[in-house]
Amino acid sequence: MVKILFFIETLSYNGSIGGAEKVLLTLVNHMDTSEFDITVQTVFPDEYACLLNQNIRYRSCYPKKNAASASLYRMESELGLTYPLHIRDDYDIEVAFLEYATTKVLAASTNKKARKAAWIHCDFDTAIDNKEAFVAKTRKQYQQYDKIVCVSEQCKKSFDELFASGFNSVVLHNVIDDREILSKAKEALPEGVSKTKYTLCSVGRFSRQKNHLRLLKACKRLHDEGFPFELWLVGDGILRPEVESFISENNMGGYVRLWGFQANPYPFIEKADLLVCSSFFEGFSTVITEGVLLRKQILTTDCSGMHEILDGYSGGMIVPNDDEAFYSGLRSCAEHPLDSEQTGGLAFSTEALVKENEAFFKRLLSDGERQVHDKGN
C-alpha cells in the first residue's frame, strides 16, 4: 500500500472552502484506500476536516490556533522546522497541494525516501507582480520536488517560462464530484431565496483574484441602461466590506443579493440564467467546470484553464481580461442568451479524473524520474 501525505495550510478561509481545498477533499475522498493509505494534514485544526471520509487520516501541526501558535508557526516555517517538528513520518509520497506557504513547508521535508509533488493552482504570469523576486525566493523550494503538477496547460506554460524550465512539470485537471453536483443542484433554494427575473450568479471568495468590483461596475452600467435583472453573489471573504460599500454607495441593493457562503451553492447556479466569472486570474476554475457539468450559460474573463474548459462548449463565452470587454460580454449575453443545450466541452468524470491522479502517483513511485538539477543545491 502506498502511504501518501497531502499537506495544505488550511481547508478553509474566512469561514468557507476555497477551490483548491474543495478539489483536495474530492480527490482524497474518491481515491482507492485499498491501494493508498492517505493522510491529510493542515497547520491548525480545521472545521472542514469533518468532510473527509472516515478512512482518511487527518492531522494538524498544532493543537489549536491562537496568537501564540500562529506566531510559532511563522517562526518555525521560516526556519524550515515545521516539517521535522510536526509532520515527519515514513510516507512514500508527500504532496504540497497549494502554492506559497504550503510548498515552502513541505520543501523542508527530512524524509529522504519520499517522492514529492507540488501542485500549482494559479497562473503565475498573472498572479505574481514581482516575478524576479518570486523566482529568487522559491526556486530552491521547487527544486526539492520530483514533479510539479499544474492544473491547466496555461499554468504549466507560465510555470515553465517563469522558472526557465529545468523542472518536471505535468498537467492534471482538477477533480470534481459529478454525481454530488448533479444531485445537489436539484435541491430547493434556501428559504427566502427566489428567482423573479433574469439572474446572474457569481460563486467565489471575495478576494482580489475574483475581482467582484469589475462585476459590480458592469452590472451597474447594465442596470442604468434599463436591463431588468438580479445579481446573486454566493460566497464570503476578506473583501466583503468593500463589496458591501460599493453596493451601498451605488444604490445597487435593489438588484444585488449577497447570500454569503453556501455549503450547497449548486441550486443557485442551477436556477440562474447566467454564471459569471470576473476574475483577474484562475488556475482551472472549479465553479466554471461545475457550470459546464450543469449545462449553464457561462461568461468568463480569459483566465488560465478557461479555454480547456469551454472551447467546444456552445454555452460559454470567454472575453478579454479587462473591464470594458467584460461589460460588453455581459450585455451581449443579456441581449442574446447563449445556447447551453448543445453538447460540447470537456467531459468531467470523477472516476476518470481520480484514476488519472492515482496513475500519476504510481508512476511517481515507479519511474525513477527525478528533477534534473541537484536537489541539494
PyMOL commands that set and color helices and strands:
alter all, ss='L'
color gray80, all
select helices_A, chain A and resi 19-30+47-51+67-78+82-86+101-107+124-127+131-142+153-162+178-184+212-224+240-249+266-271+286-293+306-310+323-335+350-366
alter helices_A, ss='H'
color red, helices_A
select strands_A, chain A and resi 2-7+36-42+57-60+93-96+115-120+147-150+169-171+199-203+230-234+256-260+274-277+298-301+316-319
alter strands_A, ss='S'
color yellow, strands_A
deselect
rebuild
show_as cartoon
